[in-house]
């Protein structure tokens, strides 16, 4: 993240990892996957989904 730019604050990525078990095309509470690693294309930071299937990255460029 380039902190010399004025728009460097509040950049983050959030999401859920899930397996569409019932092929509905929509997320259902039972379909979340915990323990999955989420890694951006660039950089060294990563996140691992938690018990609620979610992840977040806060150090984005």
Biopython code that builds the backbone (N, CA, C, O; Angstrom):
import numpy as np
from Bio.PDB.StructureBuilder import StructureBuilder

atoms = [
    (1, "UNK", "N", (0.847, -1.156, 0.000)),
    (1, "UNK", "CA", (0.000, 0.000, 0.000)),
    (1, "UNK", "C", (0.901, 1.229, 0.000)),
    (1, "UNK", "O", (1.809, 1.332, 0.824)),
    (2, "UNK", "N", (0.664, 2.134, -0.891)),
    (2, "UNK", "CA", (1.456, 3.350, -0.996)),
    (2, "UNK", "C", (0.831, 4.433, -0.134)),
    (2, "UNK", "O", (-0.178, 5.024, -0.518)),
    (3, "UNK", "N", (1.416, 4.701, 1.022)),
    (3, "UNK", "CA", (0.843, 5.686, 1.939)),
    (3, "UNK", "C", (1.150, 7.124, 1.529)),
    (3, "UNK", "O", (0.715, 8.064, 2.194)),
    (4, "UNK", "N", (1.894, 7.299, 0.441)),
    (4, "UNK", "CA", (2.120, 8.660, -0.075)),
    (4, "UNK", "C", (0.898, 9.175, -0.806)),
    (4, "UNK", "O", (0.745, 10.385, -0.973)),
    (5, "UNK", "N", (0.034, 8.294, -1.239)),
    (5, "UNK", "CA", (-1.183, 8.697, -1.940)),
    (5, "UNK", "C", (-2.264, 9.049, -0.921)),
    (5, "UNK", "O", (-2.324, 8.456, 0.156)),
    (6, "UNK", "N", (-3.096, 9.993, -1.257)),
    (6, "UNK", "CA", (-4.119, 10.444, -0.309)),
    (6, "UNK", "C", (-5.255, 9.440, -0.136)),
    (6, "UNK", "O", (-6.018, 9.541, 0.824)),
    (7, "UNK", "N", (-5.383, 8.492, -1.027)),
    (7, "UNK", "CA", (-6.493, 7.533, -0.945)),
    (7, "UNK", "C", (-6.052, 6.167, -0.413)),
    (7, "UNK", "O", (-6.659, 5.152, -0.753)),
    (8, "UNK", "N", (-5.015, 6.127, 0.410)),
    (8, "UNK", "CA", (-4.481, 4.842, 0.873)),
    (8, "UNK", "C", (-5.244, 4.260, 2.064)),
    (8, "UNK", "O", (-5.006, 3.107, 2.424)),
    (9, "UNK", "N", (-6.137, 5.002, 2.676)),
    (9, "UNK", "CA", (-6.855, 4.522, 3.857)),
    (9, "UNK", "C", (-8.077, 3.685, 3.473)),
    (9, "UNK", "O", (-8.659, 3.855, 2.402)),
    (10, "UNK", "N", (-8.439, 2.796, 4.360)),
    (10, "UNK", "CA", (-9.683, 2.031, 4.250)),
    (10, "UNK", "C", (-9.781, 1.151, 3.004)),
    (10, "UNK", "O", (-10.865, 0.993, 2.443)),
    (11, "UNK", "N", (-8.681, 0.589, 2.576)),
    (11, "UNK", "CA", (-8.718, -0.376, 1.476)),
    (11, "UNK", "C", (-8.663, -1.762, 2.088)),
    (11, "UNK", "O", (-7.721, -2.095, 2.806)),
    (12, "UNK", "N", (-9.667, -2.562, 1.805)),
    (12, "UNK", "CA", (-9.697, -3.906, 2.343)),
    (12, "UNK", "C", (-10.543, -4.798, 1.450)),
    (12, "UNK", "O", (-11.337, -4.326, 0.636)),
    (13, "UNK", "N", (-10.357, -6.071, 1.619)),
    (13, "UNK", "CA", (-11.073, -7.079, 0.842)),
    (13, "UNK", "C", (-11.676, -8.067, 1.827)),
    (13, "UNK", "O", (-10.983, -8.560, 2.716)),
    (14, "UNK", "N", (-12.958, -8.357, 1.675)),
    (14, "UNK", "CA", (-13.617, -9.324, 2.547)),
    (14, "UNK", "C", (-14.388, -10.312, 1.690)),
    (14, "UNK", "O", (-14.738, -10.001, 0.552)),
    (15, "UNK", "N", (-14.651, -11.473, 2.210)),
    (15, "UNK", "CA", (-15.423, -12.442, 1.451)),
    (15, "UNK", "C", (-15.653, -13.717, 2.229)),
    (15, "UNK", "O", (-15.265, -13.836, 3.391)),
    (16, "UNK", "N", (-16.280, -14.657, 1.580)),
    (16, "UNK", "CA", (-16.559, -15.981, 2.131)),
    (16, "UNK", "C", (-16.108, -17.024, 1.119)),
    (16, "UNK", "O", (-16.153, -16.799, -0.090)),
    (17, "UNK", "N", (-15.680, -18.151, 1.629)),
    (17, "UNK", "CA", (-15.351, -19.295, 0.787)),
    (17, "UNK", "C", (-16.427, -20.336, 1.053)),
    (17, "UNK", "O", (-16.688, -20.688, 2.203)),
    (18, "UNK", "N", (-17.046, -20.822, -0.003)),
    (18, "UNK", "CA", (-18.130, -21.783, 0.191)),
    (18, "UNK", "C", (-18.235, -22.741, -0.974)),
    (18, "UNK", "O", (-17.779, -22.457, -2.082)),
    (19, "UNK", "N", (-18.847, -23.885, -0.702)),
    (19, "UNK", "CA", (-19.083, -24.934, -1.693)),
    (19, "UNK", "C", (-20.589, -25.034, -1.883)),
    (19, "UNK", "O", (-21.312, -25.376, -0.947)),
    (20, "UNK", "N", (-21.059, -24.744, -3.068)),
    (20, "UNK", "CA", (-22.492, -24.720, -3.362)),
    (20, "UNK", "C", (-23.037, -26.150, -3.446)),
    (20, "UNK", "O", (-23.310, -26.663, -4.532)),
    (21, "UNK", "N", (-23.188, -26.778, -2.280)),
    (21, "UNK", "CA", (-23.560, -28.190, -2.198)),
    (21, "UNK", "C", (-24.901, -28.519, -2.833)),
    (21, "UNK", "O", (-25.053, -29.582, -3.436)),
    (22, "UNK", "N", (-25.875, -27.629, -2.708)),
    (22, "UNK", "CA", (-27.202, -27.924, -3.251)),
    (22, "UNK", "C", (-27.420, -27.307, -4.638)),
    (22, "UNK", "O", (-28.538, -27.322, -5.153)),
    (23, "UNK", "N", (-26.371, -26.774, -5.235)),
    (23, "UNK", "CA", (-26.377, -26.227, -6.592)),
    (23, "UNK", "C", (-27.474, -25.172, -6.781)),
    (23, "UNK", "O", (-28.097, -25.095, -7.840)),
    (24, "UNK", "N", (-27.699, -24.365, -5.742)),
    (24, "UNK", "CA", (-28.717, -23.317, -5.827)),
    (24, "UNK", "C", (-28.164, -22.027, -6.419)),
    (24, "UNK", "O", (-28.926, -21.158, -6.842)),
    (25, "UNK", "N", (-26.832, -21.898, -6.450)),
    (25, "UNK", "CA", (-26.228, -20.658, -6.918)),
    (25, "UNK", "C", (-26.208, -19.580, -5.859)),
    (25, "UNK", "O", (-25.798, -18.450, -6.126)),
    (26, "UNK", "N", (-26.649, -19.919, -4.653)),
    (26, "UNK", "CA", (-26.701, -18.979, -3.546)),
    (26, "UNK", "C", (-26.041, -19.596, -2.316)),
    (26, "UNK", "O", (-26.033, -20.815, -2.139)),
    (27, "UNK", "N", (-25.490, -18.729, -1.476)),
    (27, "UNK", "CA", (-24.830, -19.187, -0.250)),
    (27, "UNK", "C", (-25.866, -19.580, 0.801)),
    (27, "UNK", "O", (-26.786, -18.812, 1.085)),
    (28, "UNK", "N", (-25.721, -20.754, 1.368)),
    (28, "UNK", "CA", (-26.523, -21.209, 2.499)),
    (28, "UNK", "C", (-25.589, -21.402, 3.687)),
    (28, "UNK", "O", (-24.417, -21.726, 3.496)),
    (29, "UNK", "N", (-26.077, -21.211, 4.901)),
    (29, "UNK", "CA", (-25.242, -21.259, 6.104)),
    (29, "UNK", "C", (-24.421, -22.539, 6.247)),
    (29, "UNK", "O", (-23.345, -22.500, 6.843)),
    (30, "UNK", "N", (-24.876, -23.639, 5.736)),
    (30, "UNK", "CA", (-24.156, -24.910, 5.897)),
    (30, "UNK", "C", (-23.046, -25.110, 4.860)),
    (30, "UNK", "O", (-22.336, -26.114, 4.919)),
    (31, "UNK", "N", (-22.880, -24.183, 3.917)),
    (31, "UNK", "CA", (-21.964, -24.392, 2.794)),
    (31, "UNK", "C", (-20.587, -23.748, 2.967)),
    (31, "UNK", "O", (-19.730, -23.896, 2.096)),
    (32, "UNK", "N", (-20.359, -23.042, 4.065)),
    (32, "UNK", "CA", (-19.091, -22.350, 4.259)),
    (32, "UNK", "C", (-17.930, -23.298, 4.503)),
    (32, "UNK", "O", (-18.099, -24.364, 5.095)),
    (33, "UNK", "N", (-16.750, -22.901, 4.042)),
    (33, "UNK", "CA", (-15.534, -23.694, 4.225)),
    (33, "UNK", "C", (-14.580, -22.937, 5.140)),
    (33, "UNK", "O", (-14.119, -21.852, 4.786)),
    (34, "UNK", "N", (-14.281, -23.487, 6.300)),
    (34, "UNK", "CA", (-13.304, -22.839, 7.170)),
    (34, "UNK", "C", (-11.938, -23.493, 6.971)),
    (34, "UNK", "O", (-11.842, -24.637, 6.528)),
    (35, "UNK", "N", (-10.901, -22.759, 7.302)),
    (35, "UNK", "CA", (-9.541, -23.263, 7.159)),
    (35, "UNK", "C", (-8.954, -23.116, 5.762)),
    (35, "UNK", "O", (-7.874, -23.641, 5.491)),
    (36, "UNK", "N", (-9.647, -22.410, 4.868)),
    (36, "UNK", "CA", (-9.137, -22.195, 3.504)),
    (36, "UNK", "C", (-8.203, -20.982, 3.497)),
    (36, "UNK", "O", (-8.499, -19.970, 4.132)),
    (37, "UNK", "N", (-7.092, -21.077, 2.792)),
    (37, "UNK", "CA", (-6.148, -19.967, 2.684)),
    (37, "UNK", "C", (-6.500, -19.111, 1.471)),
    (37, "UNK", "O", (-6.717, -19.623, 0.373)),
    (38, "UNK", "N", (-6.552, -17.810, 1.689)),
    (38, "UNK", "CA", (-6.841, -16.840, 0.621)),
    (38, "UNK", "C", (-5.599, -15.982, 0.471)),
    (38, "UNK", "O", (-5.165, -15.330, 1.421)),
    (39, "UNK", "N", (-5.022, -15.984, -0.745)),
    (39, "UNK", "CA", (-3.769, -15.281, -0.991)),
    (39, "UNK", "C", (-3.925, -14.410, -2.235)),
    (39, "UNK", "O", (-4.301, -14.916, -3.292)),
    (40, "UNK", "N", (-3.641, -13.097, -2.128)),
    (40, "UNK", "CA", (-3.707, -12.241, -3.320)),
    (40, "UNK", "C", (-2.630, -12.606, -4.340)),
    (40, "UNK", "O", (-1.675, -13.308, -4.007)),
    (41, "UNK", "N", (-2.774, -12.142, -5.563)),
    (41, "UNK", "CA", (-1.792, -12.423, -6.609)),
    (41, "UNK", "C", (-0.431, -11.818, -6.300)),
    (41, "UNK", "O", (0.594, -12.356, -6.717)),
    (42, "UNK", "N", (-0.410, -10.700, -5.571)),
    (42, "UNK", "CA", (0.838, -10.030, -5.242)),
    (42, "UNK", "C", (0.944, -9.869, -3.735)),
    (42, "UNK", "O", (-0.066, -9.798, -3.035)),
    (43, "UNK", "N", (2.176, -9.811, -3.243)),
    (43, "UNK", "CA", (2.403, -9.568, -1.825)),
    (43, "UNK", "C", (2.587, -10.845, -1.038)),
    (43, "UNK", "O", (2.454, -11.949, -1.566)),
    (44, "UNK", "N", (2.899, -10.674, 0.246)),
    (44, "UNK", "CA", (3.190, -11.807, 1.103)),
    (44, "UNK", "C", (2.083, -12.088, 2.110)),
    (44, "UNK", "O", (2.132, -13.094, 2.818)),
    (45, "UNK", "N", (1.095, -11.219, 2.182)),
    (45, "UNK", "CA", (0.038, -11.387, 3.170)),
    (45, "UNK", "C", (-1.003, -12.376, 2.697)),
    (45, "UNK", "O", (-1.230, -12.530, 1.497)),
    (46, "UNK", "N", (-1.634, -13.044, 3.641)),
    (46, "UNK", "CA", (-2.688, -13.990, 3.321)),
    (46, "UNK", "C", (-3.675, -14.026, 4.467)),
    (46, "UNK", "O", (-3.397, -13.500, 5.544)),
    (47, "UNK", "N", (-4.819, -14.636, 4.249)),
    (47, "UNK", "CA", (-5.822, -14.812, 5.295)),
    (47, "UNK", "C", (-6.295, -16.254, 5.257)),
    (47, "UNK", "O", (-6.235, -16.911, 4.218)),
    (48, "UNK", "N", (-6.758, -16.734, 6.380)),
    (48, "UNK", "CA", (-7.325, -18.076, 6.483)),
    (48, "UNK", "C", (-8.744, -17.927, 6.978)),
    (48, "UNK", "O", (-8.993, -17.225, 7.958)),
    (49, "UNK", "N", (-9.683, -18.584, 6.307)),
    (49, "UNK", "CA", (-11.076, -18.451, 6.718)),
    (49, "UNK", "C", (-11.261, -19.027, 8.113)),
    (49, "UNK", "O", (-10.625, -20.013, 8.487)),
    (50, "UNK", "N", (-12.133, -18.401, 8.864)),
    (50, "UNK", "CA", (-12.392, -18.818, 10.233)),
    (50, "UNK", "C", (-13.637, -19.680, 10.340)),
    (50, "UNK", "O", (-14.151, -20.183, 9.341)),
    (51, "UNK", "N", (-14.111, -19.841, 11.565)),
    (51, "UNK", "CA", (-15.286, -20.682, 11.820)),
    (51, "UNK", "C", (-16.527, -20.187, 11.086)),
    (51, "UNK", "O", (-17.417, -20.979, 10.775)),
    (52, "UNK", "N", (-16.598, -18.896, 10.808)),
    (52, "UNK", "CA", (-17.751, -18.337, 10.100)),
    (52, "UNK", "C", (-17.498, -18.241, 8.595)),
    (52, "UNK", "O", (-18.246, -17.557, 7.896)),
    (53, "UNK", "N", (-16.473, -18.902, 8.085)),
    (53, "UNK", "CA", (-16.143, -19.008, 6.654)),
    (53, "UNK", "C", (-15.595, -17.725, 6.047)),
    (53, "UNK", "O", (-15.261, -17.719, 4.862)),
    (54, "UNK", "N", (-15.489, -16.662, 6.789)),
    (54, "UNK", "CA", (-15.081, -15.386, 6.218)),
    (54, "UNK", "C", (-13.592, -15.152, 6.300)),
    (54, "UNK", "O", (-12.872, -15.840, 7.024)),
    (55, "UNK", "N", (-13.138, -14.154, 5.533)),
    (55, "UNK", "CA", (-11.743, -13.732, 5.548)),
    (55, "UNK", "C", (-11.709, -12.245, 5.292)),
    (55, "UNK", "O", (-12.687, -11.666, 4.820)),
    (56, "UNK", "N", (-10.574, -11.616, 5.605)),
    (56, "UNK", "CA", (-10.374, -10.221, 5.251)),
    (56, "UNK", "C", (-8.891, -9.947, 5.067)),
    (56, "UNK", "O", (-8.045, -10.490, 5.777)),
    (57, "UNK", "N", (-8.602, -9.099, 4.104)),
    (57, "UNK", "CA", (-7.256, -8.590, 3.843)),
    (57, "UNK", "C", (-7.316, -7.095, 4.080)),
    (57, "UNK", "O", (-8.224, -6.421, 3.594)),
    (58, "UNK", "N", (-6.355, -6.575, 4.824)),
    (58, "UNK", "CA", (-6.355, -5.138, 5.073)),
    (58, "UNK", "C", (-5.153, -4.422, 4.470)),
    (58, "UNK", "O", (-5.128, -3.191, 4.453)),
    (59, "UNK", "N", (-4.165, -5.144, 3.979)),
    (59, "UNK", "CA", (-2.964, -4.500, 3.437)),
    (59, "UNK", "C", (-2.970, -4.614, 1.912)),
    (59, "UNK", "O", (-2.177, -5.353, 1.330)),
    (60, "UNK", "N", (-3.868, -3.880, 1.285)),
    (60, "UNK", "CA", (-3.987, -3.934, -0.169)),
    (60, "UNK", "C", (-3.298, -2.754, -0.811)),
    (60, "UNK", "O", (-3.234, -1.667, -0.238)),
    (61, "UNK", "N", (-2.781, -2.977, -2.010)),
    (61, "UNK", "CA", (-2.106, -1.891, -2.747)),
    (61, "UNK", "C", (-3.116, -1.101, -3.529)),
    (61, "UNK", "O", (-2.755, -0.146, -4.216)),
]
sb = StructureBuilder()
sb.init_structure("model")
sb.init_model(0)
sb.init_chain("A")
sb.init_seg("    ")
for serial, (resi, resn, name, xyz) in enumerate(atoms, 1):
    if name == "N":
        sb.init_residue(resn, " ", resi, " ")
    sb.init_atom(name, np.array(xyz, "f"), 0.0, 1.0, " ", f" {name:<3s}", serial, name[0])
structure = sb.get_structure()
